[in-house]
Amino acid sequence: MPSKSTQALEETIAMLSDHLSELHGSMEQWHDSLAAAVSDIQQHLATAPADAAPGALAYKRFHIGHHFRPEKYSG
């Protein structure tokens, strides 16, 4: 049977491993959301008329905000 300190260390390592796995999953989701937002913006800018450029910046701000803070930009 391992000592109490060894057991506590193993539990701490397991807990940290779980937290890192969760963080990695969250980072992957954030990356996917950011990639989708960038893709949408690029597509919008590629199809926008040349004289619509000033409005494109406002659109980018709204669209990125909508992806990452939907509660602020909804309704």
VOKOL-134384 format. One record per atom (N, C-alpha, C): atom name; y, x, z. Coordinates in nm, 3 decimals, m for minus. Example, Ala and Ser with C-alpha at 12.3 -4.5 7.8 and 13.67 -1.06 7.14 Angstrom:
BEGIN
atom:N; north:m0.569; east:1.319; up:0.780
atom:CA; north:m0.450; east:1.230; up:0.780
atom:C; north:m0.330; east:1.320; up:0.780
atom:N; north:m0.225; east:1.285; up:0.708
atom:CA; north:m0.106; east:1.367; up:0.714
atom:C; north:0.003; east:1.290; up:0.787
END
This chain:
BEGIN
atom:N; north:m0.118; east:0.085; up:0.000
atom:CA; north:0.000; east:0.000; up:0.000
atom:C; north:0.125; east:0.090; up:0.000
atom:N; north:0.220; east:0.061; up:m0.091
atom:CA; north:0.340; east:0.144; up:m0.097
atom:C; north:0.428; east:0.124; up:0.026
atom:N; north:0.508; east:0.224; up:0.053
atom:CA; north:0.599; east:0.213; up:0.168
atom:C; north:0.705; east:0.106; up:0.139
atom:N; north:0.772; east:0.064; up:0.247
atom:CA; north:0.875; east:m0.040; up:0.232
atom:C; north:0.988; east:0.006; up:0.140
atom:N; north:1.026; east:0.132; up:0.152
atom:CA; north:1.136; east:0.181; up:0.068
atom:C; north:1.094; east:0.188; up:m0.079
atom:N; north:0.969; east:0.225; up:m0.105
atom:CA; north:0.919; east:0.229; up:m0.242
atom:C; north:0.912; east:0.088; up:m0.299
atom:N; north:0.864; east:m0.005; up:m0.219
atom:CA; north:0.855; east:m0.144; up:m0.262
atom:C; north:0.995; east:m0.202; up:m0.290
atom:N; north:1.090; east:m0.171; up:m0.202
atom:CA; north:1.227; east:m0.219; up:m0.221
atom:C; north:1.287; east:m0.160; up:m0.348
atom:N; north:1.260; east:m0.033; up:m0.373
atom:CA; north:1.310; east:0.033; up:m0.493
atom:C; north:1.249; east:m0.031; up:m0.618
atom:N; north:1.120; east:m0.059; up:m0.615
atom:CA; north:1.053; east:m0.123; up:m0.729
atom:C; north:1.110; east:m0.262; up:m0.754
atom:N; north:1.138; east:m0.337; up:m0.648
atom:CA; north:1.197; east:m0.470; up:m0.663
atom:C; north:1.337; east:m0.461; up:m0.721
atom:N; north:1.414; east:m0.363; up:m0.676
atom:CA; north:1.549; east:m0.344; up:m0.728
atom:C; north:1.544; east:m0.308; up:m0.876
atom:N; north:1.453; east:m0.220; up:m0.914
atom:CA; north:1.438; east:m0.182; up:m1.054
atom:C; north:1.399; east:m0.302; up:m1.139
atom:N; north:1.307; east:m0.384; up:m1.089
atom:CA; north:1.265; east:m0.504; up:m1.162
atom:C; north:1.383; east:m0.601; up:m1.178
atom:N; north:1.462; east:m0.618; up:m1.072
atom:CA; north:1.577; east:m0.707; up:m1.077
atom:C; north:1.679; east:m0.655; up:m1.179
atom:N; north:1.707; east:m0.525; up:m1.176
atom:CA; north:1.802; east:m0.467; up:m1.271
atom:C; north:1.751; east:m0.481; up:m1.414
atom:N; north:1.624; east:m0.463; up:m1.433
atom:CA; north:1.564; east:m0.479; up:m1.566
atom:C; north:1.583; east:m0.621; up:m1.617
atom:N; north:1.561; east:m0.719; up:m1.529
atom:CA; north:1.582; east:m0.859; up:m1.568
atom:C; north:1.727; east:m0.885; up:m1.605
atom:N; north:1.819; east:m0.833; up:m1.525
atom:CA; north:1.962; east:m0.853; up:m1.553
atom:C; north:2.001; east:m0.787; up:m1.685
atom:N; north:1.949; east:m0.668; up:m1.711
atom:CA; north:1.979; east:m0.600; up:m1.836
atom:C; north:1.924; east:m0.678; up:m1.955
atom:N; north:1.807; east:m0.735; up:m1.941
atom:CA; north:1.750; east:m0.817; up:m2.048
atom:C; north:1.838; east:m0.938; up:m2.076
atom:N; north:1.885; east:m1.005; up:m1.971
atom:CA; north:1.974; east:m1.120; up:m1.987
atom:C; north:2.105; east:m1.078; up:m2.054
atom:N; north:2.160; east:m0.966; up:m2.010
atom:CA; north:2.284; east:m0.916; up:m2.067
atom:C; north:2.266; east:m0.884; up:m2.215
atom:N; north:2.155; east:m0.821; up:m2.249
atom:CA; north:2.126; east:m0.788; up:m2.388
atom:C; north:2.119; east:m0.915; up:m2.472
atom:N; north:2.053; east:m1.017; up:m2.421
atom:CA; north:2.045; east:m1.145; up:m2.492
atom:C; north:2.182; east:m1.206; up:m2.512
atom:N; north:2.266; east:m1.200; up:m2.409
atom:CA; north:2.402; east:m1.254; up:m2.420
atom:C; north:2.484; east:m1.176; up:m2.522
atom:N; north:2.468; east:m1.045; up:m2.522
atom:CA; north:2.541; east:m0.962; up:m2.618
atom:C; north:2.496; east:m0.993; up:m2.761
atom:N; north:2.367; east:m1.016; up:m2.781
atom:CA; north:2.318; east:m1.051; up:m2.914
atom:C; north:2.377; east:m1.184; up:m2.960
atom:N; north:2.384; east:m1.282; up:m2.869
atom:CA; north:2.442; east:m1.412; up:m2.904
atom:C; north:2.590; east:m1.396; up:m2.938
atom:N; north:2.662; east:m1.317; up:m2.859
atom:CA; north:2.804; east:m1.293; up:m2.884
atom:C; north:2.822; east:m1.226; up:m3.019
atom:N; north:2.738; east:m1.126; up:m3.047
atom:CA; north:2.746; east:m1.056; up:m3.175
atom:C; north:2.722; east:m1.152; up:m3.291
atom:N; north:2.621; east:m1.238; up:m3.277
atom:CA; north:2.591; east:m1.335; up:m3.383
atom:C; north:2.708; east:m1.431; up:m3.404
atom:N; north:2.769; east:m1.475; up:m3.294
atom:CA; north:2.885; east:m1.565; up:m3.305
atom:C; north:3.003; east:m1.496; up:m3.371
atom:N; north:3.026; east:m1.372; up:m3.334
atom:CA; north:3.135; east:m1.296; up:m3.394
atom:C; north:3.109; east:m1.273; up:m3.542
atom:N; north:2.987; east:m1.238; up:m3.578
atom:CA; north:2.952; east:m1.217; up:m3.718
atom:C; north:2.972; east:m1.346; up:m3.798
atom:N; north:2.934; east:m1.459; up:m3.741
atom:CA; north:2.953; east:m1.588; up:m3.809
atom:C; north:3.101; east:m1.618; up:m3.827
atom:N; north:3.181; east:m1.591; up:m3.725
atom:CA; north:3.326; east:m1.615; up:m3.734
atom:C; north:3.388; east:m1.527; up:m3.842
atom:N; north:3.352; east:m1.401; up:m3.844
atom:CA; north:3.405; east:m1.309; up:m3.945
atom:C; north:3.364; east:m1.354; up:m4.084
atom:N; north:3.240; east:m1.392; up:m4.100
atom:CA; north:3.191; east:m1.439; up:m4.230
atom:C; north:3.268; east:m1.563; up:m4.275
atom:N; north:3.288; east:m1.658; up:m4.185
atom:CA; north:3.364; east:m1.779; up:m4.219
atom:C; north:3.507; east:m1.745; up:m4.259
atom:N; north:3.569; east:m1.654; up:m4.187
atom:CA; north:3.707; east:m1.615; up:m4.217
atom:C; north:3.713; east:m1.545; up:m4.353
atom:N; north:3.619; east:m1.454; up:m4.378
atom:CA; north:3.617; east:m1.385; up:m4.507
atom:C; north:3.598; east:m1.484; up:m4.621
atom:N; north:3.510; east:m1.580; up:m4.602
atom:CA; north:3.486; east:m1.680; up:m4.705
atom:C; north:3.612; east:m1.764; up:m4.727
atom:N; north:3.676; east:m1.803; up:m4.619
atom:CA; north:3.799; east:m1.882; up:m4.632
atom:C; north:3.907; east:m1.803; up:m4.704
atom:N; north:3.925; east:m1.677; up:m4.667
atom:CA; north:4.029; east:m1.596; up:m4.730
atom:C; north:3.999; east:m1.570; up:m4.877
atom:N; north:3.871; east:m1.556; up:m4.910
atom:CA; north:3.833; east:m1.531; up:m5.049
atom:C; north:3.860; east:m1.652; up:m5.138
atom:N; north:3.857; east:m1.771; up:m5.080
atom:CA; north:3.876; east:m1.892; up:m5.160
atom:C; north:4.015; east:m1.953; up:m5.142
atom:N; north:4.096; east:m1.896; up:m5.055
atom:CA; north:4.230; east:m1.950; up:m5.030
atom:C; north:4.323; east:m1.911; up:m5.144
atom:N; north:4.415; east:m1.998; up:m5.180
atom:CA; north:4.514; east:m1.962; up:m5.282
atom:C; north:4.602; east:m1.847; up:m5.233
atom:N; north:4.653; east:m1.769; up:m5.325
atom:CA; north:4.732; east:m1.651; up:m5.289
atom:C; north:4.855; east:m1.688; up:m5.206
atom:N; north:4.915; east:m1.802; up:m5.233
atom:CA; north:5.036; east:m1.840; up:m5.160
atom:C; north:5.006; east:m1.900; up:m5.022
atom:N; north:4.879; east:m1.908; up:m4.985
atom:CA; north:4.841; east:m1.962; up:m4.855
atom:C; north:4.825; east:m1.852; up:m4.750
atom:N; north:4.858; east:m1.729; up:m4.785
atom:CA; north:4.836; east:m1.616; up:m4.694
atom:C; north:4.902; east:m1.633; up:m4.557
atom:N; north:5.027; east:m1.681; up:m4.546
atom:CA; north:5.085; east:m1.696; up:m4.411
atom:C; north:5.003; east:m1.789; up:m4.322
atom:N; north:4.945; east:m1.893; up:m4.377
atom:CA; north:4.864; east:m1.984; up:m4.299
atom:C; north:4.729; east:m1.927; up:m4.262
atom:N; north:4.686; east:m1.824; up:m4.335
atom:CA; north:4.554; east:m1.766; up:m4.310
atom:C; north:4.547; east:m1.704; up:m4.170
atom:N; north:4.656; east:m1.643; up:m4.126
atom:CA; north:4.656; east:m1.581; up:m3.993
atom:C; north:4.639; east:m1.687; up:m3.884
atom:N; north:4.709; east:m1.797; up:m3.897
atom:CA; north:4.693; east:m1.906; up:m3.800
atom:C; north:4.551; east:m1.959; up:m3.803
atom:N; north:4.495; east:m1.970; up:m3.922
atom:CA; north:4.357; east:m2.017; up:m3.935
atom:C; north:4.262; east:m1.921; up:m3.865
atom:N; north:4.282; east:m1.791; up:m3.885
atom:CA; north:4.194; east:m1.692; up:m3.821
atom:C; north:4.201; east:m1.706; up:m3.670
atom:N; north:4.321; east:m1.718; up:m3.616
atom:CA; north:4.335; east:m1.732; up:m3.470
atom:C; north:4.261; east:m1.855; up:m3.420
atom:N; north:4.280; east:m1.967; up:m3.490
atom:CA; north:4.214; east:m2.090; up:m3.449
atom:C; north:4.063; east:m2.076; up:m3.460
atom:N; north:4.017; east:m2.023; up:m3.572
atom:CA; north:3.873; east:m2.019; up:m3.597
atom:C; north:3.802; east:m1.926; up:m3.499
atom:N; north:3.859; east:m1.810; up:m3.473
atom:CA; north:3.798; east:m1.718; up:m3.377
atom:C; north:3.801; east:m1.782; up:m3.238
atom:N; north:3.913; east:m1.842; up:m3.201
atom:CA; north:3.922; east:m1.909; up:m3.072
atom:C; north:3.822; east:m2.021; up:m3.059
atom:N; north:3.801; east:m2.095; up:m3.168
atom:CA; north:3.706; east:m2.206; up:m3.166
atom:C; north:3.564; east:m2.157; up:m3.140
atom:N; north:3.530; east:m2.040; up:m3.194
atom:CA; north:3.396; east:m1.985; up:m3.172
atom:C; north:3.376; east:m1.940; up:m3.027
atom:N; north:3.479; east:m1.880; up:m2.968
atom:CA; north:3.460; east:m1.818; up:m2.838
atom:C; north:3.519; east:m1.895; up:m2.720
atom:N; north:3.606; east:m1.991; up:m2.748
atom:CA; north:3.662; east:m2.075; up:m2.642
atom:C; north:3.672; east:m2.218; up:m2.692
atom:N; north:3.558; east:m2.280; up:m2.722
atom:CA; north:3.562; east:m2.414; up:m2.781
atom:C; north:3.632; east:m2.517; up:m2.693
atom:N; north:3.628; east:m2.498; up:m2.561
atom:CA; north:3.693; east:m2.595; up:m2.473
atom:C; north:3.844; east:m2.598; up:m2.494
atom:N; north:3.902; east:m2.486; up:m2.533
atom:CA; north:4.047; east:m2.478; up:m2.555
atom:C; north:4.086; east:m2.537; up:m2.690
atom:N; north:3.998; east:m2.523; up:m2.789
atom:CA; north:4.034; east:m2.561; up:m2.925
atom:C; north:3.972; east:m2.691; up:m2.972
atom:N; north:3.896; east:m2.758; up:m2.888
atom:CA; north:3.834; east:m2.883; up:m2.932
atom:C; north:3.928; east:m3.000; up:m2.908
atom:N; north:3.910; east:m3.103; up:m2.990
atom:CA; north:3.983; east:m3.228; up:m2.974
atom:C; north:4.128; east:m3.211; up:m2.972
END
